[in-house]
Amino acid sequence: MNKLDHKYIAPVADNLGDRRPWPSLASLKKLTAASGMQALYDQMLVSGVNFLTLVFLGRSLEIEQFGFFVLAYMSILGLASLHTALITQPFGLQGATRPASKNLGHLHSLLRLHAWAWLPLNVAMLALVSWKFFPDRQLFVAAAVYLCVFFLQELLRRYWYTCGEIGPALVNDFISYGGQLLAILLWATYGDFDAAAALWAMAATSLLALGHAWYRLRKQPVSRMPVQEVVRTHWRTGAWLLLAAISAYGALQLYPYMIAGLGASAVAAFAAARAILNALNVLAQAGVNYLPLASKRILERAGAASLTRHLVRSAVGMFTLATLFCAAVSVEAPTLLQWIYGRTFDGAAEVIVLLSFAGIISVLFPVLYAGILVLHQAPVIFISNVIATVFNVTVGWWLVRQYGIHGAAVAAGASALLVLAIQVWCLKAALGNLTTHRFLKHKPCMP
């Protein structure tokens, strides 16, 4: 932790037993800027490597193998959203303003919970998805191993985010994701390479990062926390987040599975287009990592008006950058596909243009998520996503059947807009009520 981080985080982290004054608003802004930039660098690394990985696999794997890899990888990311909802996000929110020793005790309890129940449960769910969408035993085993080490490494790096120490998390991600691309390149060059091999390479570097994180944390003081208490507090904080994550997958991530009936080549084409737009994940995931904790601190220190300004500034900046990016890639879509992948995917250029609308909207969700979360309005996320899921399995399904991957792209944009409209309306109402001292903490706004 550098001097700036120590100066501004310590009074917050130790507040339960420390009589030092709270940091000023100016100090908080400096902390926000420093931590925010480190979080952005971290996410640039993660998203950049994942983008390059998909590009390399799109170039080197057979189209069918690439399609199966995408389905397996998306399934892992879908389960990771449940991991975020029930594990890492409650951990971050509960630990944002308490001493590091208590956070480390919390982490140890979560690791025991993973070994006993959480990882076996997720492997079982992955097995069900594999049986339906990628029925290859070798691919499933590789995906299951990667899921386990990825979840554990993600949990340990989130400990540093929770304590406001983004630097160690950045180093850990450099080991995991920087090594990931190198391992895949070496394996593809010197060995038999397929979708399962790619996942084994990713698992190996995540395991290295996991070892690095544990080595750094092994001698730090720990305040023990019973596993039963962890389960109870995480469920209380994360139950609505879990429902929101499940419904969010239905609202935003169903289309690759819906077009799987058209063949693995259709999934590959849709994934090739999405991979280019996934460069926006640098913004979106940095917001997910950083905005909820920053928003909670701003609300507690400076009030609802400052929180509103913070969220609006974040949304305007992210929207502007996303719009400029999507305009550029839409104009050059055919050229980009040929240049990036070295081959064409039927219909992918048109999908990029149609999906750009959904991409622009997607960078606003972390801003809304942060505001909704700190105002205890998590049911709003669930309700809006359920409405969008119903849209997807009715109107969206019809569009896929009629227009294939192009219909899926149009439906994805419409679904995202529907979620955005509902969440903006409810967040605006909740902030207005809080500003006028009429906010009821646990009664969500309903459209």
DOSEMI-490287 format. One record per residue (C-alpha): y negated, x, z. Coordinates in steps of 0.05 Angstrom, whole numbers, plus 32768, in hexadecimal, padded with zeros to 4 digits. Layout:
BEGIN
YXZ
...
//
This chain:
BEGIN
800080008000
7FBD801D7FEE
7F80801E801C
7F627FE07FFE
7FA17FB88009
7FA87FD08050
7F607FC08061
7F637F79804A
7FAB7F648055
7FB77F7E809B
7F887F4D80BE
7FAB7F14809A
7FF37F2A80A3
7FEC7F3980ED
7FC17EFE8100
7FF37EDF812F
7FED7F188160
7FAD7F3B814B
7F677F2C8163
7F437F4E8129
7F147F228100
7F297F0080C0
7F137F228080
7ED27F0A8061
7ED17EE28020
7EB77F1F7FFB
7EF17F488016
7F227F128002
7F077F137FBB
7F117F5F7FB7
7F587F577FD0
7F657F1F7F9E
7F4D7F4B7F64
7F767F887F79
7FB77F627F86
7FAC7F367F4A
7FA87F727F1B
7FE67F917F38
800B7F4F7F30
7FF37F4B7EE8
800C7F927EDA
804F7F807EFA
80567F437ECF
80407F687E90
807A7F977E9D
80AD7F607EAA
80977F327E71
808C7F6D7E41
80D27F887E4C
80F27F437E47
80CC7F377E06
80E37F7A7DE9
812A7F6D7E01
812C7F2B7DDC
810E7F4B7D9E
81417F837D9E
817B7F537DA9
81607F267D72
81617F617D43
81A37F817D58
81D27F477D69
81F37F187D39
81CC7ED77D36
82047EB17D59
82097EE57D90
81BE7EE37D99
81C17E977DA0
81F77E9D7DD6
81D07ED27DFB
81937EA47DFC
81BB7E6A7E19
81D97E977E4F
81977EB77E60
81727E757E62
81A87E5A7E91
819C7E947EC0
81517E897EBD
815C7E3F7ECB
81837E507F0A
814D7E837F1B
811B7E4A7F1D
81457E2A7F54
81477E6E7F77
80FB7E6F7F74
80F47E287F8F
81247E2E7FCA
81227E787FDA
80E97EA47FC3
80AF7E727FC2
80BB7E588009
80C57EA0801F
80817EB28002
805C7E77801E
80797E7F8064
806D7ECA8065
80287ECE8046
80047ED38089
80377EF180B9
804C7F3980CB
80797F62809D
80AF7F6980D2
80B97F1E80D5
80BB7F1A8089
80F07F508088
811A7F2980BB
81127EEC808F
81297F168053
81677F2E8077
817A7EE68087
81707ED3803F
819D7F0B8028
81D57EF28056
81CA7EAC803B
81D17EC67FF4
82137EE88003
82317EAC8027
821B7E727FFB
81E17E797FCB
81FF7EAA7F98
82447E897F96
82237E457F8B
81F97E5F7F51
82347E827F30
825A7E407F33
82207E1B7F12
821C7E527EDC
82667E487ECF
825B7DFF7EC0
82237E0E7E8F
824D7E457E6E
82887E177E64
825B7DE67E3E
822B7E137E17
82477E5A7E12
82927E587E1F
829E7EA37E1C
82C07EC17E5A
82A47F077E51
825E7EEC7E48
82647EC07E86
827D7EFA7EB2
82437F267E9B
82117EEE7EA6
822D7EDF7EEC
82277F287F02
81E17F2D7EE6
81CD7EEC7F09
81E47F087F4D
81C17F4B7F4A
81837F2C7F29
817B7EF97F61
81837F2F7F97
81527F5E7F76
81207F267F6C
81257F137FB6
81177F597FCD
80DB7F637F9F
80BF7F217FB7
80BE7F3D7FFD
80877F6D7FE6
80617F357FC4
80647F0D8005
80487F48802C
80117F527FF8
802E7F967FE3
80327F8E7F97
80387FDA7F8B
80807FE17FA4
80947FA37F7D
80767FC27F3E
809F80027F49
80DE7FD97F54
80D37FB17F14
80C77FF27EEE
810D80087F03
812D7FC67EF1
81087FB27EB2
80F57FF67E98
813D800C7E9F
81567FCB7E80
813A7FD97E3C
815280217E3D
8199800C7E52
819D7FD87E1B
8185800A7DE6
81B7803E7DFC
81F1800D7DFE
81E07FF07DBA
81DC80377D9D
821B80557DBA
824A801C7DCA
82657FD87DB5
822B7FA97DBF
82297F5D7DC5
82097F287DF1
82367F397E2C
82257F837E27
81DB7F727E29
81E47F4C7E6A
820E7F857E89
81D67FB67E78
81A37F887E99
81CF7F817ED7
81D67FCC7EDE
818B7FD97EE1
817F7F9E7F10
81B47FBD7F3D
818D7FFF7F3C
814D7FDB7F50
81727FB67F87
818A7FF87FA3
814380147FA0
81267FD87FC5
815B7FDA7FFC
815180258006
8106801C8010
810F7FE38042
814C7FFA8069
8127801C80A3
80ED7FEC80AC
80E97FC580EE
81087F8080EB
80FC7F408114
813D7F1A810F
813D7ED280F6
817A7EA480FA
81977E8E80B7
81987E4680CE
814D7E4880DB
81427E668096
816A7E2F8074
81447DFA809A
80FE7E15808B
810E7E248043
81297DDF8038
80EC7DC08058
80BD7DE9802C
80E87DEB7FED
810A7DA77FE7
80D47D8A7FBB
80CC7DCC7F97
81177DCA7F87
81117D857F6A
80D37D9C7F44
80F87DD87F28
81337DAE7F11
81067D7B7EF1
80DB7DB37ED3
81177DCD7EAF
81237D887E93
80D97D837E81
80D07DC77E60
81137DEA7E52
81447DB87E37
81387DC27DED
81637E017DE0
819E7DDA7DFD
818B7D9C7DD6
818C7DC27D95
81CD7DE77DA6
81F27DB17D81
81D07DC97D41
81F37E0D7D4A
81E67E507D6A
81BB7E647D2E
818A7E2B7D3D
81867E417D86
81797E887D6D
81407E727D40
81207E497D77
81287E837DA7
810A7EB57D76
80CB7E8B7D71
80C77E7F7DBC
80D07ECA7DCA
808F7ED97DA5
80697EA57DCB
80897EBD7E0C
80567EF57E0D
802D7EBF7E31
805D7EC87E6C
80337F047E80
7FFE7ED37E94
802A7E9B7EAC
805A7EC37ED7
80227EED7EF5
80037EAB7F0A
80447E937F29
804C7ED47F4F
80057ED97F68
7FDD7E977F67
80027E6F7F9D
7FF87EA57FD2
7FB07EB37FBD
7FA07E697FBB
7FBC7E5D8001
7F927E95801E
7F537E7D7FFA
7F5D7E368012
7F687E4D805B
7F2D7E7D805B
7EF97E5C802E
7F0C7E138025
7F197DE27FED
7EDA7DEF7FC4
7EEB7E397FBE
7F337E287FAD
7F1B7DF97F76
7EEE7E2F7F57
7F277E617F5B
7F587E337F37
7F257E1F7F01
7F137E687EF3
7F5C7E7A7EEE
7F6C7E407EC0
7F317E4D7E91
7F417E977E8B
7F8B7E8C7E7E
7F7E7E537E4D
7F4E7E7D7E24
7F7D7EB87E1F
7FB87E8C7E0D
7F917E677DD7
7F7B7EA87DB6
7FC17EC37DB7
7FE27E847D9B
7FAE7E7F7D63
7FBD7EC67D4E
80097EC07D4F
80077E7D7D2B
7FE07E9A7CF1
800E7ED67CEA
80507EB37CFD
807A7EC47CBE
80627F0D7CBF
806F7F147D09
80B67EFA7D04
80C77F2A7CCC
80A57F657CEE
80C17F597D33
81087F447D23
81127F657CDF
812E7F237CC5
811C7EDB7CBF
81357EA07CE8
81357E5F7CC2
80FA7E337CD8
80E37E637D0F
809D7E6F7CF2
808D7E247CF4
80A97E217D3B
80777E567D52
803D7E2C7D39
80577DEC7D57
806A7E0D7D9A
80267E2D7DA2
800A7DEE7DC1
80407DEE7DF6
80347E397E01
7FEA7E2E7E0F
7FF97DF77E41
802F7E207E63
7FFE7E557E7D
7FD87E1E7EA3
80157E087ECB
80137E427EFC
7FCB7E317F0E
7FDD7DE87F1A
801C7DFD7F3F
7FF47E297F6F
7FC27DF27F7F
7FF77DBC7F86
80217DE87FB3
7FEC7DFC7FE5
7FD47DB47FEA
801B7D9D7FFA
801F7D727FBB
80637D8C7FA2
807D7D457F94
80497D417F5C
806D7D7A7F37
80AF7D567F3D
80957D127F27
806F7D2E7EEB
80AC7D567ED5
80DA7D1A7EDC
80AD7CF27EAF
80AD7D2B7E7C
80F97D317E81
81017CE87E71
80D37CF37E35
80FF7D2E7E1E
81417D0B7E21
81267CCE7DFD
80ED7CDE7DCC
80FD7D297DCC
81467D1D7DBD
81337CF07D83
81037D247D67
813A7D5A7D6B
816B7D2D7D47
81397D1C7D11
81157D5E7D07
81417D947D26
811F7DD07D45
80DA7DBA7D2B
80E27D787D4F
80F57D9E7D8E
80B57DC77D89
80897D897D82
80AC7D667DBB
80A57DA37DE8
80597DA27DDE
80547D587DEB
807E7D5E7E2A
80537D977E45
80137D707E38
80307D347E5E
803F7D607E9B
7FFB7D817E98
7FD57D3F7E97
7FF97D237ED3
7FF37D627EFD
7FA97D6D7EED
7F997D257F01
7FBE7D2B7F43
7FA37D707F55
7F5C7D5A7F47
7F657D1E7F75
7F847D497FAC
7F4C7D7C7FAA
7F177D457FAB
7F377D257FE8
7F3B7D68800C
7EF27D787FFD
7EDC7D36801B
7F0B7D3E8057
7F377D048042
7F737D2E802D
7FB67D18804B
7FE17D56804E
80257D3A803E
80147CFC8014
80157D107FCB
7FE57CF27F99
80087CC57F67
7FF17CB57F21
//
